[in-house]
Amino acid sequence: MYNGFNCGGGSAIAEALNVNVYGNGSETLVLAHGFGLDQNVWHYMVPYLACFFKVVVFDLVFSPNVKLELYDERKYSSFDGYAKDLLCVLDHLHVKRTIYVGHSMSAMVGCVAATYRPQLFHHLVLLNASPRYLNGEGYIGGFEKPQVDELLKEMDKNFTKWAKQFAPFAVMVNNSKAMTEVEHSLGRMNPKIALTVAKMVFLSDLTKLLPKVKTSTSIILTKKDNIVPKSVAFFIKSNIGGNSNVNILKSQGHFPQLTAFPQLLKVLTKVLQLKQYKIINN
């Protein structure tokens, strides 16, 4: 139990979400993936980070790697359900303090979790993150409401076709391997679940949550991302409650852990104050 939420018995949550731990460092680092992906999106990052940390990866409940019946549309109608899963995983692993790297929607999952249990999070790394995707008065989120409505309509009409079109839009750079990975991962999702998750993410507004997040935070974004405008990173910095810094990668697209991982690792080495290791760009 934590904060009144029942995590289930024993290792149930860890087994259900396919939790894996790499490395044996004294400090724990969590890597949490975004919409349409699974823990494999971190495959370039884990070998390096496991030199310094006990690295925890897991699948969010919408992943096709997780049993379909575990997805509860009511529980996961907001970021709270995902934050509760994250806290259950950390409690199961007996983690007392962690660095959390959340990509895309998982960045906000970490922010929500950090408001529940601030003492658990030593540092948050928000990668290509957004608290709100819709444009609003004085705020550029990247999408107008009709654009999101059309995106959801296309998902509902022909999910396979939508995934094939969305992958290059999100990846942006000419990287066939990354394109294939994202398209394959998206395409494996259950279409109905994918649609409900997309509705929740693209129509959410967590801007008012940011001041409640008191944890030290590093915000990392590519210089051009079709999903998240660069201005959003500076909006987060201006509104988040804890100390924060912004780092802009000299790359494009929504998946730098696939397309610009050497750059991303160098930034993480800096913001997490790690000993420099040579990073081979391949």
Helices and strands as residue ranges (DSSP letters): H 12-16, E 20-22, E 28-32, G 39-42, H 46-49, E 54-57, G 68-70, G 75-77, H 79-92, E 98-103, H 105-116, G 118-120, E 121-127, H 145-157, H 159-171, H 176-187, H 191-202, G 210-212, E 217-224, H 230-239, E 244-252, H 256-259, H 261-271
